[in-house]
Amino acid sequence: MSVQNLNSYDPFADEGDPLGDSADVGSTSDYIHIRIQQRNGRKTLTTLQGLPKQYDSKKLLKAFKKEFACNGTLVDDEKMGQVIQLQGDQRAKISAFLVENGLEKSTIKVHGF
């Protein structure tokens, strides 16, 4: 008589490590992500990441700052690459700006509350 319960079986063995460096999990290469982060009080910060390499981040940041009348900076992140940070909630404005200038709306993901 054998006991089936004591066999070692890993039900998640086929799935791989969901928190590991898998290429398809959390992939940012095919989407442009626009996120909002809460600072202190009512202050917010809008981040833009996943921009294709053909676009110059410095020129884009300069255009955003002039168009939206806000301050911003360019941050180099190890995982995310270059991230554009803008003061305030600029999600809708950034999305509209990118669509007007030739990017497809289906490649832009807007996150936030």
Backbone as XML, in Angstrom:
<?xml version="1.0"?>
<chain id="A" units="angstrom">
  <residue number="1" name="MET">
    <atom name="N" x="0.846" y="-1.182" z="0.000"/>
    <atom name="CA" x="0.000" y="0.000" z="0.000"/>
    <atom name="C" x="0.889" y="1.242" z="0.000"/>
  </residue>
  <residue number="2" name="SER">
    <atom name="N" x="0.648" y="2.153" z="-0.935"/>
    <atom name="CA" x="1.439" y="3.374" z="-0.998"/>
    <atom name="C" x="0.552" y="4.581" z="-0.691"/>
  </residue>
  <residue number="3" name="VAL">
    <atom name="N" x="1.145" y="5.569" z="-0.105"/>
    <atom name="CA" x="0.408" y="6.778" z="0.257"/>
    <atom name="C" x="0.699" y="7.824" z="-0.816"/>
  </residue>
  <residue number="4" name="GLN">
    <atom name="N" x="-0.347" y="8.306" z="-1.479"/>
    <atom name="CA" x="-0.199" y="9.248" z="-2.576"/>
    <atom name="C" x="0.167" y="10.657" z="-2.088"/>
  </residue>
  <residue number="5" name="ASN">
    <atom name="N" x="-0.239" y="10.999" z="-0.900"/>
    <atom name="CA" x="-0.014" y="12.349" z="-0.383"/>
    <atom name="C" x="1.451" y="12.671" z="-0.172"/>
  </residue>
  <residue number="6" name="LEU">
    <atom name="N" x="2.276" y="11.680" z="0.040"/>
    <atom name="CA" x="3.662" y="11.946" z="0.391"/>
    <atom name="C" x="4.581" y="12.080" z="-0.818"/>
  </residue>
  <residue number="7" name="ASN">
    <atom name="N" x="4.047" y="11.895" z="-2.019"/>
    <atom name="CA" x="4.880" y="12.088" z="-3.210"/>
    <atom name="C" x="5.230" y="13.562" z="-3.354"/>
  </residue>
  <residue number="8" name="SER">
    <atom name="N" x="6.454" y="13.828" z="-3.744"/>
    <atom name="CA" x="6.848" y="15.230" z="-3.922"/>
    <atom name="C" x="6.426" y="15.674" z="-5.320"/>
  </residue>
  <residue number="9" name="TYR">
    <atom name="N" x="5.533" y="16.614" z="-5.365"/>
    <atom name="CA" x="5.022" y="17.144" z="-6.624"/>
    <atom name="C" x="4.909" y="18.651" z="-6.487"/>
  </residue>
  <residue number="10" name="ASP">
    <atom name="N" x="5.499" y="19.368" z="-7.432"/>
    <atom name="CA" x="5.434" y="20.824" z="-7.420"/>
    <atom name="C" x="4.412" y="21.269" z="-8.460"/>
  </residue>
  <residue number="11" name="PRO">
    <atom name="N" x="3.237" y="21.763" z="-8.045"/>
    <atom name="CA" x="2.213" y="22.145" z="-9.016"/>
    <atom name="C" x="2.593" y="23.361" z="-9.853"/>
  </residue>
  <residue number="12" name="PHE">
    <atom name="N" x="3.580" y="24.137" z="-9.387"/>
    <atom name="CA" x="3.968" y="25.348" z="-10.109"/>
    <atom name="C" x="5.263" y="25.177" z="-10.881"/>
  </residue>
  <residue number="13" name="ALA">
    <atom name="N" x="5.718" y="23.958" z="-11.069"/>
    <atom name="CA" x="6.997" y="23.719" z="-11.743"/>
    <atom name="C" x="6.963" y="24.180" z="-13.192"/>
  </residue>
  <residue number="14" name="ASP">
    <atom name="N" x="5.817" y="24.037" z="-13.861"/>
    <atom name="CA" x="5.723" y="24.419" z="-15.272"/>
    <atom name="C" x="5.678" y="25.930" z="-15.460"/>
  </residue>
  <residue number="15" name="GLU">
    <atom name="N" x="5.233" y="26.656" z="-14.449"/>
    <atom name="CA" x="5.025" y="28.088" z="-14.570"/>
    <atom name="C" x="6.315" y="28.896" z="-14.546"/>
  </residue>
  <residue number="16" name="GLY">
    <atom name="N" x="7.342" y="28.410" z="-13.917"/>
    <atom name="CA" x="8.557" y="29.196" z="-13.780"/>
    <atom name="C" x="8.429" y="30.145" z="-12.599"/>
  </residue>
  <residue number="17" name="ASP">
    <atom name="N" x="9.427" y="30.959" z="-12.394"/>
    <atom name="CA" x="9.430" y="31.894" z="-11.274"/>
    <atom name="C" x="8.701" y="33.170" z="-11.681"/>
  </residue>
  <residue number="18" name="PRO">
    <atom name="N" x="7.532" y="33.461" z="-11.085"/>
    <atom name="CA" x="6.795" y="34.654" z="-11.502"/>
    <atom name="C" x="7.496" y="35.958" z="-11.116"/>
  </residue>
  <residue number="19" name="LEU">
    <atom name="N" x="8.370" y="35.914" z="-10.111"/>
    <atom name="CA" x="9.058" y="37.131" z="-9.696"/>
    <atom name="C" x="10.468" y="37.208" z="-10.271"/>
  </residue>
  <residue number="20" name="GLY">
    <atom name="N" x="10.845" y="36.247" z="-11.068"/>
    <atom name="CA" x="12.195" y="36.215" z="-11.629"/>
    <atom name="C" x="12.343" y="37.158" z="-12.803"/>
  </residue>
  <residue number="21" name="ASP">
    <atom name="N" x="13.449" y="37.057" z="-13.487"/>
    <atom name="CA" x="13.739" y="37.931" z="-14.621"/>
    <atom name="C" x="13.246" y="37.319" z="-15.923"/>
  </residue>
  <residue number="22" name="SER">
    <atom name="N" x="12.028" y="36.864" z="-15.932"/>
    <atom name="CA" x="11.450" y="36.294" z="-17.138"/>
    <atom name="C" x="11.163" y="37.414" z="-18.128"/>
  </residue>
  <residue number="23" name="ALA">
    <atom name="N" x="11.378" y="37.154" z="-19.410"/>
    <atom name="CA" x="11.240" y="38.210" z="-20.410"/>
    <atom name="C" x="9.781" y="38.573" z="-20.663"/>
  </residue>
  <residue number="24" name="ASP">
    <atom name="N" x="8.867" y="37.601" z="-20.553"/>
    <atom name="CA" x="7.485" y="37.893" z="-20.890"/>
    <atom name="C" x="6.676" y="38.417" z="-19.711"/>
  </residue>
  <residue number="25" name="VAL">
    <atom name="N" x="7.135" y="38.216" z="-18.501"/>
    <atom name="CA" x="6.411" y="38.702" z="-17.326"/>
    <atom name="C" x="6.835" y="40.143" z="-17.055"/>
  </residue>
  <residue number="26" name="GLY">
    <atom name="N" x="5.876" y="41.063" z="-17.056"/>
    <atom name="CA" x="6.172" y="42.463" z="-16.786"/>
    <atom name="C" x="7.013" y="43.122" z="-17.859"/>
  </residue>
  <residue number="27" name="SER">
    <atom name="N" x="6.885" y="42.645" z="-19.072"/>
    <atom name="CA" x="7.698" y="43.175" z="-20.165"/>
    <atom name="C" x="7.278" y="44.605" z="-20.483"/>
  </residue>
  <residue number="28" name="THR">
    <atom name="N" x="8.223" y="45.501" z="-20.553"/>
    <atom name="CA" x="7.909" y="46.895" z="-20.862"/>
    <atom name="C" x="8.399" y="47.280" z="-22.251"/>
  </residue>
  <residue number="29" name="SER">
    <atom name="N" x="8.918" y="46.324" z="-23.017"/>
    <atom name="CA" x="9.510" y="46.662" z="-24.299"/>
    <atom name="C" x="8.468" y="47.001" z="-25.351"/>
  </residue>
  <residue number="30" name="ASP">
    <atom name="N" x="7.236" y="46.473" z="-25.237"/>
    <atom name="CA" x="6.257" y="46.709" z="-26.283"/>
    <atom name="C" x="5.235" y="47.785" z="-25.929"/>
  </residue>
  <residue number="31" name="TYR">
    <atom name="N" x="5.265" y="48.288" z="-24.710"/>
    <atom name="CA" x="4.319" y="49.314" z="-24.293"/>
    <atom name="C" x="5.051" y="50.526" z="-23.740"/>
  </residue>
  <residue number="32" name="ILE">
    <atom name="N" x="4.373" y="51.677" z="-23.849"/>
    <atom name="CA" x="4.839" y="52.891" z="-23.198"/>
    <atom name="C" x="3.942" y="53.075" z="-21.978"/>
  </residue>
  <residue number="33" name="HIS">
    <atom name="N" x="4.535" y="53.116" z="-20.790"/>
    <atom name="CA" x="3.772" y="53.195" z="-19.551"/>
    <atom name="C" x="3.807" y="54.612" z="-19.005"/>
  </residue>
  <residue number="34" name="ILE">
    <atom name="N" x="2.614" y="55.143" z="-18.711"/>
    <atom name="CA" x="2.474" y="56.460" z="-18.090"/>
    <atom name="C" x="1.847" y="56.226" z="-16.721"/>
  </residue>
  <residue number="35" name="ARG">
    <atom name="N" x="2.590" y="56.551" z="-15.672"/>
    <atom name="CA" x="2.131" y="56.288" z="-14.307"/>
    <atom name="C" x="2.103" y="57.583" z="-13.498"/>
  </residue>
  <residue number="36" name="ILE">
    <atom name="N" x="1.340" y="57.533" z="-12.413"/>
    <atom name="CA" x="1.303" y="58.659" z="-11.486"/>
    <atom name="C" x="1.720" y="58.143" z="-10.117"/>
  </residue>
  <residue number="37" name="GLN">
    <atom name="N" x="2.497" y="58.946" z="-9.402"/>
    <atom name="CA" x="2.937" y="58.593" z="-8.062"/>
    <atom name="C" x="2.558" y="59.724" z="-7.120"/>
  </residue>
  <residue number="38" name="GLN">
    <atom name="N" x="2.097" y="59.362" z="-5.947"/>
    <atom name="CA" x="1.738" y="60.360" z="-4.939"/>
    <atom name="C" x="2.993" y="60.813" z="-4.210"/>
  </residue>
  <residue number="39" name="ARG">
    <atom name="N" x="3.162" y="62.107" z="-4.086"/>
    <atom name="CA" x="4.246" y="62.648" z="-3.265"/>
    <atom name="C" x="3.660" y="63.038" z="-1.933"/>
  </residue>
  <residue number="40" name="ASN">
    <atom name="N" x="4.083" y="64.132" z="-1.358"/>
    <atom name="CA" x="3.531" y="64.546" z="-0.060"/>
    <atom name="C" x="2.373" y="65.521" z="-0.269"/>
  </residue>
  <residue number="41" name="GLY">
    <atom name="N" x="1.333" y="65.347" z="0.535"/>
    <atom name="CA" x="0.165" y="66.216" z="0.416"/>
    <atom name="C" x="-0.596" y="65.950" z="-0.866"/>
  </residue>
  <residue number="42" name="ARG">
    <atom name="N" x="-0.882" y="67.006" z="-1.612"/>
    <atom name="CA" x="-1.613" y="66.882" z="-2.874"/>
    <atom name="C" x="-0.675" y="66.797" z="-4.070"/>
  </residue>
  <residue number="43" name="LYS">
    <atom name="N" x="0.616" y="66.780" z="-3.834"/>
    <atom name="CA" x="1.600" y="66.783" z="-4.922"/>
    <atom name="C" x="1.693" y="65.400" z="-5.578"/>
  </residue>
  <residue number="44" name="THR">
    <atom name="N" x="1.813" y="65.394" z="-6.903"/>
    <atom name="CA" x="1.961" y="64.130" z="-7.627"/>
    <atom name="C" x="3.117" y="64.230" z="-8.616"/>
  </residue>
  <residue number="45" name="LEU">
    <atom name="N" x="3.524" y="63.061" z="-9.094"/>
    <atom name="CA" x="4.630" y="62.943" z="-10.028"/>
    <atom name="C" x="4.182" y="61.995" z="-11.138"/>
  </residue>
  <residue number="46" name="THR">
    <atom name="N" x="4.334" y="62.391" z="-12.391"/>
    <atom name="CA" x="3.972" y="61.555" z="-13.523"/>
    <atom name="C" x="5.245" y="61.000" z="-14.143"/>
  </residue>
  <residue number="47" name="THR">
    <atom name="N" x="5.285" y="59.680" z="-14.374"/>
    <atom name="CA" x="6.459" y="59.051" z="-14.977"/>
    <atom name="C" x="6.085" y="58.440" z="-16.318"/>
  </residue>
  <residue number="48" name="LEU">
    <atom name="N" x="7.018" y="58.514" z="-17.245"/>
    <atom name="CA" x="6.856" y="57.962" z="-18.589"/>
    <atom name="C" x="8.039" y="57.035" z="-18.844"/>
  </residue>
  <residue number="49" name="GLN">
    <atom name="N" x="7.755" y="55.759" z="-19.124"/>
    <atom name="CA" x="8.833" y="54.805" z="-19.369"/>
    <atom name="C" x="8.480" y="53.909" z="-20.537"/>
  </residue>
  <residue number="50" name="GLY">
    <atom name="N" x="9.490" y="53.262" z="-21.093"/>
    <atom name="CA" x="9.290" y="52.338" z="-22.202"/>
    <atom name="C" x="9.268" y="53.023" z="-23.545"/>
  </residue>
  <residue number="51" name="LEU">
    <atom name="N" x="9.822" y="54.210" z="-23.624"/>
    <atom name="CA" x="9.855" y="54.952" z="-24.881"/>
    <atom name="C" x="10.807" y="54.266" z="-25.856"/>
  </residue>
  <residue number="52" name="PRO">
    <atom name="N" x="10.421" y="54.106" z="-27.130"/>
    <atom name="CA" x="11.335" y="53.478" z="-28.097"/>
    <atom name="C" x="12.637" y="54.261" z="-28.239"/>
  </residue>
  <residue number="53" name="LYS">
    <atom name="N" x="13.695" y="53.569" z="-28.629"/>
    <atom name="CA" x="15.036" y="54.168" z="-28.702"/>
    <atom name="C" x="15.134" y="55.258" z="-29.763"/>
  </residue>
  <residue number="54" name="GLN">
    <atom name="N" x="14.241" y="55.243" z="-30.760"/>
    <atom name="CA" x="14.364" y="56.227" z="-31.840"/>
    <atom name="C" x="13.988" y="57.636" z="-31.407"/>
  </residue>
  <residue number="55" name="TYR">
    <atom name="N" x="13.327" y="57.769" z="-30.253"/>
    <atom name="CA" x="12.940" y="59.085" z="-29.753"/>
    <atom name="C" x="13.991" y="59.609" z="-28.788"/>
  </residue>
  <residue number="56" name="ASP">
    <atom name="N" x="14.313" y="60.887" z="-28.938"/>
    <atom name="CA" x="15.302" y="61.523" z="-28.066"/>
    <atom name="C" x="14.590" y="61.990" z="-26.795"/>
  </residue>
  <residue number="57" name="SER">
    <atom name="N" x="14.955" y="61.378" z="-25.677"/>
    <atom name="CA" x="14.277" y="61.672" z="-24.412"/>
    <atom name="C" x="14.472" y="63.112" z="-23.970"/>
  </residue>
  <residue number="58" name="LYS">
    <atom name="N" x="15.678" y="63.664" z="-24.211"/>
    <atom name="CA" x="15.949" y="65.046" z="-23.792"/>
    <atom name="C" x="15.067" y="66.039" z="-24.544"/>
  </residue>
  <residue number="59" name="LYS">
    <atom name="N" x="14.918" y="65.840" z="-25.853"/>
    <atom name="CA" x="14.089" y="66.748" z="-26.639"/>
    <atom name="C" x="12.618" y="66.595" z="-26.285"/>
  </residue>
  <residue number="60" name="LEU">
    <atom name="N" x="12.205" y="65.349" z="-26.017"/>
    <atom name="CA" x="10.827" y="65.097" z="-25.634"/>
    <atom name="C" x="10.511" y="65.749" z="-24.289"/>
  </residue>
  <residue number="61" name="LEU">
    <atom name="N" x="11.454" y="65.630" z="-23.339"/>
    <atom name="CA" x="11.275" y="66.253" z="-22.028"/>
    <atom name="C" x="11.154" y="67.772" z="-22.164"/>
  </residue>
  <residue number="62" name="LYS">
    <atom name="N" x="11.994" y="68.349" z="-22.998"/>
    <atom name="CA" x="11.952" y="69.804" z="-23.205"/>
    <atom name="C" x="10.601" y="70.224" z="-23.798"/>
  </residue>
  <residue number="63" name="ALA">
    <atom name="N" x="10.091" y="69.427" z="-24.738"/>
    <atom name="CA" x="8.793" y="69.729" z="-25.341"/>
    <atom name="C" x="7.664" y="69.589" z="-24.322"/>
  </residue>
  <residue number="64" name="PHE">
    <atom name="N" x="7.727" y="68.538" z="-23.484"/>
    <atom name="CA" x="6.717" y="68.344" z="-22.435"/>
    <atom name="C" x="6.700" y="69.524" z="-21.474"/>
  </residue>
  <residue number="65" name="LYS">
    <atom name="N" x="7.882" y="69.948" z="-21.023"/>
    <atom name="CA" x="7.977" y="71.033" z="-20.052"/>
    <atom name="C" x="7.406" y="72.332" z="-20.621"/>
  </residue>
  <residue number="66" name="LYS">
    <atom name="N" x="7.689" y="72.581" z="-21.884"/>
    <atom name="CA" x="7.205" y="73.811" z="-22.516"/>
    <atom name="C" x="5.693" y="73.736" z="-22.770"/>
  </residue>
  <residue number="67" name="GLU">
    <atom name="N" x="5.228" y="72.590" z="-23.235"/>
    <atom name="CA" x="3.820" y="72.419" z="-23.594"/>
    <atom name="C" x="2.902" y="72.402" z="-22.376"/>
  </residue>
  <residue number="68" name="PHE">
    <atom name="N" x="3.324" y="71.698" z="-21.303"/>
    <atom name="CA" x="2.452" y="71.502" z="-20.147"/>
    <atom name="C" x="2.720" y="72.494" z="-19.023"/>
  </residue>
  <residue number="69" name="ALA">
    <atom name="N" x="3.704" y="73.377" z="-19.174"/>
    <atom name="CA" x="4.057" y="74.376" z="-18.156"/>
    <atom name="C" x="4.330" y="73.726" z="-16.804"/>
  </residue>
  <residue number="70" name="CYS">
    <atom name="N" x="5.208" y="72.723" z="-16.803"/>
    <atom name="CA" x="5.583" y="72.042" z="-15.560"/>
    <atom name="C" x="7.077" y="71.753" z="-15.618"/>
  </residue>
  <residue number="71" name="ASN">
    <atom name="N" x="7.639" y="71.383" z="-14.490"/>
    <atom name="CA" x="9.046" y="71.012" z="-14.456"/>
    <atom name="C" x="9.164" y="69.508" z="-14.607"/>
  </residue>
  <residue number="72" name="GLY">
    <atom name="N" x="10.342" y="69.039" z="-15.012"/>
    <atom name="CA" x="10.548" y="67.617" z="-15.194"/>
    <atom name="C" x="12.021" y="67.278" z="-15.209"/>
  </residue>
  <residue number="73" name="THR">
    <atom name="N" x="12.296" y="65.965" z="-15.163"/>
    <atom name="CA" x="13.672" y="65.508" z="-15.170"/>
    <atom name="C" x="13.755" y="64.160" z="-15.866"/>
  </residue>
  <residue number="74" name="LEU">
    <atom name="N" x="14.977" y="63.788" z="-16.213"/>
    <atom name="CA" x="15.253" y="62.508" z="-16.864"/>
    <atom name="C" x="16.043" y="61.657" z="-15.885"/>
  </residue>
  <residue number="75" name="VAL">
    <atom name="N" x="15.529" y="60.462" z="-15.564"/>
    <atom name="CA" x="16.154" y="59.590" z="-14.579"/>
    <atom name="C" x="16.582" y="58.295" z="-15.266"/>
  </residue>
  <residue number="76" name="ASP">
    <atom name="N" x="17.827" y="57.875" z="-15.027"/>
    <atom name="CA" x="18.299" y="56.597" z="-15.553"/>
    <atom name="C" x="18.053" y="55.519" z="-14.510"/>
  </residue>
  <residue number="77" name="ASP">
    <atom name="N" x="17.211" y="54.543" z="-14.848"/>
    <atom name="CA" x="16.897" y="53.441" z="-13.946"/>
    <atom name="C" x="17.535" y="52.172" z="-14.506"/>
  </residue>
  <residue number="78" name="GLU">
    <atom name="N" x="18.023" y="51.285" z="-13.616"/>
    <atom name="CA" x="18.696" y="50.069" z="-14.070"/>
    <atom name="C" x="17.740" y="49.140" z="-14.813"/>
  </residue>
  <residue number="79" name="LYS">
    <atom name="N" x="16.544" y="48.950" z="-14.268"/>
    <atom name="CA" x="15.585" y="48.027" z="-14.879"/>
    <atom name="C" x="14.765" y="48.681" z="-15.981"/>
  </residue>
  <residue number="80" name="MET">
    <atom name="N" x="14.322" y="49.907" z="-15.745"/>
    <atom name="CA" x="13.372" y="50.555" z="-16.647"/>
    <atom name="C" x="14.019" y="51.347" z="-17.776"/>
  </residue>
  <residue number="81" name="GLY">
    <atom name="N" x="15.307" y="51.588" z="-17.706"/>
    <atom name="CA" x="15.963" y="52.428" z="-18.697"/>
    <atom name="C" x="15.778" y="53.892" z="-18.348"/>
  </residue>
  <residue number="82" name="GLN">
    <atom name="N" x="15.604" y="54.739" z="-19.362"/>
    <atom name="CA" x="15.405" y="56.156" z="-19.104"/>
    <atom name="C" x="13.940" y="56.426" z="-18.791"/>
  </residue>
  <residue number="83" name="VAL">
    <atom name="N" x="13.700" y="57.106" z="-17.693"/>
    <atom name="CA" x="12.339" y="57.430" z="-17.253"/>
    <atom name="C" x="12.208" y="58.945" z="-17.207"/>
  </residue>
  <residue number="84" name="ILE">
    <atom name="N" x="11.167" y="59.470" z="-17.828"/>
    <atom name="CA" x="10.879" y="60.902" z="-17.778"/>
    <atom name="C" x="9.927" y="61.148" z="-16.614"/>
  </residue>
  <residue number="85" name="GLN">
    <atom name="N" x="10.289" y="62.070" z="-15.726"/>
    <atom name="CA" x="9.443" y="62.428" z="-14.592"/>
    <atom name="C" x="8.969" y="63.865" z="-14.767"/>
  </residue>
  <residue number="86" name="LEU">
    <atom name="N" x="7.667" y="64.068" z="-14.604"/>
    <atom name="CA" x="7.086" y="65.403" z="-14.701"/>
    <atom name="C" x="6.291" y="65.703" z="-13.438"/>
  </residue>
  <residue number="87" name="GLN">
    <atom name="N" x="6.281" y="66.988" z="-13.044"/>
    <atom name="CA" x="5.521" y="67.388" z="-11.872"/>
    <atom name="C" x="4.043" y="67.457" z="-12.217"/>
  </residue>
  <residue number="88" name="GLY">
    <atom name="N" x="3.213" y="67.017" z="-11.277"/>
    <atom name="CA" x="1.767" y="67.102" z="-11.457"/>
    <atom name="C" x="1.202" y="65.903" z="-12.195"/>
  </residue>
  <residue number="89" name="ASP">
    <atom name="N" x="-0.111" y="65.883" z="-12.351"/>
    <atom name="CA" x="-0.807" y="64.811" z="-13.050"/>
    <atom name="C" x="-0.898" y="65.166" z="-14.525"/>
  </residue>
  <residue number="90" name="GLN">
    <atom name="N" x="0.023" y="64.655" z="-15.315"/>
    <atom name="CA" x="0.094" y="64.982" z="-16.739"/>
    <atom name="C" x="-0.253" y="63.772" z="-17.616"/>
  </residue>
  <residue number="91" name="ARG">
    <atom name="N" x="-0.921" y="62.755" z="-17.055"/>
    <atom name="CA" x="-1.154" y="61.506" z="-17.792"/>
    <atom name="C" x="-1.933" y="61.719" z="-19.086"/>
  </residue>
  <residue number="92" name="ALA">
    <atom name="N" x="-3.062" y="62.405" z="-19.007"/>
    <atom name="CA" x="-3.902" y="62.603" z="-20.191"/>
    <atom name="C" x="-3.183" y="63.458" z="-21.233"/>
  </residue>
  <residue number="93" name="LYS">
    <atom name="N" x="-2.475" y="64.480" z="-20.761"/>
    <atom name="CA" x="-1.766" y="65.377" z="-21.676"/>
    <atom name="C" x="-0.641" y="64.650" z="-22.406"/>
  </residue>
  <residue number="94" name="ILE">
    <atom name="N" x="0.119" y="63.816" z="-21.679"/>
    <atom name="CA" x="1.216" y="63.074" z="-22.303"/>
    <atom name="C" x="0.661" y="62.106" z="-23.338"/>
  </residue>
  <residue number="95" name="SER">
    <atom name="N" x="-0.401" y="61.401" z="-22.981"/>
    <atom name="CA" x="-1.010" y="60.440" z="-23.897"/>
    <atom name="C" x="-1.483" y="61.127" z="-25.177"/>
  </residue>
  <residue number="96" name="ALA">
    <atom name="N" x="-2.175" y="62.247" z="-25.029"/>
    <atom name="CA" x="-2.664" y="62.991" z="-26.191"/>
    <atom name="C" x="-1.504" y="63.517" z="-27.033"/>
  </residue>
  <residue number="97" name="PHE">
    <atom name="N" x="-0.457" y="64.005" z="-26.378"/>
    <atom name="CA" x="0.718" y="64.531" z="-27.072"/>
    <atom name="C" x="1.381" y="63.446" z="-27.921"/>
  </residue>
  <residue number="98" name="LEU">
    <atom name="N" x="1.550" y="62.247" z="-27.337"/>
    <atom name="CA" x="2.206" y="61.154" z="-28.055"/>
    <atom name="C" x="1.367" y="60.655" z="-29.226"/>
  </residue>
  <residue number="99" name="VAL">
    <atom name="N" x="0.045" y="60.605" z="-29.053"/>
    <atom name="CA" x="-0.832" y="60.160" z="-30.141"/>
    <atom name="C" x="-0.812" y="61.177" z="-31.281"/>
  </residue>
  <residue number="100" name="GLU">
    <atom name="N" x="-0.809" y="62.470" z="-30.938"/>
    <atom name="CA" x="-0.759" y="63.522" z="-31.962"/>
    <atom name="C" x="0.525" y="63.462" z="-32.772"/>
  </residue>
  <residue number="101" name="ASN">
    <atom name="N" x="1.604" y="63.012" z="-32.137"/>
    <atom name="CA" x="2.903" y="63.007" z="-32.805"/>
    <atom name="C" x="3.286" y="61.634" z="-33.359"/>
  </residue>
  <residue number="102" name="GLY">
    <atom name="N" x="2.295" y="60.815" z="-33.694"/>
    <atom name="CA" x="2.567" y="59.629" z="-34.492"/>
    <atom name="C" x="2.645" y="58.292" z="-33.780"/>
  </residue>
  <residue number="103" name="LEU">
    <atom name="N" x="2.458" y="58.245" z="-32.470"/>
    <atom name="CA" x="2.464" y="56.947" z="-31.793"/>
    <atom name="C" x="1.046" y="56.385" z="-31.758"/>
  </residue>
  <residue number="104" name="GLU">
    <atom name="N" x="0.944" y="55.063" z="-31.824"/>
    <atom name="CA" x="-0.372" y="54.430" z="-31.788"/>
    <atom name="C" x="-0.909" y="54.418" z="-30.359"/>
  </residue>
  <residue number="105" name="LYS">
    <atom name="N" x="-2.213" y="54.645" z="-30.225"/>
    <atom name="CA" x="-2.846" y="54.664" z="-28.908"/>
    <atom name="C" x="-2.802" y="53.286" z="-28.263"/>
  </residue>
  <residue number="106" name="SER">
    <atom name="N" x="-2.748" y="52.215" z="-29.066"/>
    <atom name="CA" x="-2.750" y="50.855" z="-28.521"/>
    <atom name="C" x="-1.439" y="50.502" z="-27.827"/>
  </residue>
  <residue number="107" name="THR">
    <atom name="N" x="-0.356" y="51.256" z="-28.096"/>
    <atom name="CA" x="0.931" y="50.971" z="-27.461"/>
    <atom name="C" x="1.131" y="51.752" z="-26.167"/>
  </residue>
  <residue number="108" name="ILE">
    <atom name="N" x="0.173" y="52.629" z="-25.825"/>
    <atom name="CA" x="0.307" y="53.463" z="-24.630"/>
    <atom name="C" x="-0.614" y="52.931" z="-23.543"/>
  </residue>
  <residue number="109" name="LYS">
    <atom name="N" x="-0.031" y="52.667" z="-22.362"/>
    <atom name="CA" x="-0.826" y="52.227" z="-21.211"/>
    <atom name="C" x="-0.749" y="53.313" z="-20.137"/>
  </residue>
  <residue number="110" name="VAL">
    <atom name="N" x="-1.918" y="53.788" z="-19.718"/>
    <atom name="CA" x="-1.996" y="54.820" z="-18.685"/>
    <atom name="C" x="-2.429" y="54.141" z="-17.389"/>
  </residue>
  <residue number="111" name="HIS">
    <atom name="N" x="-1.595" y="54.264" z="-16.349"/>
    <atom name="CA" x="-1.874" y="53.664" z="-15.051"/>
    <atom name="C" x="-2.210" y="54.759" z="-14.052"/>
  </residue>
  <residue number="112" name="GLY">
    <atom name="N" x="-2.777" y="54.371" z="-12.926"/>
    <atom name="CA" x="-3.001" y="55.340" z="-11.860"/>
    <atom name="C" x="-4.341" y="55.190" z="-11.206"/>
  </residue>
  <residue number="113" name="PHE">
    <atom name="N" x="-4.574" y="56.047" z="-10.224"/>
    <atom name="CA" x="-5.833" y="55.965" z="-9.498"/>
    <atom name="C" x="-6.834" y="56.685" z="-10.285"/>
  </residue>
</chain>
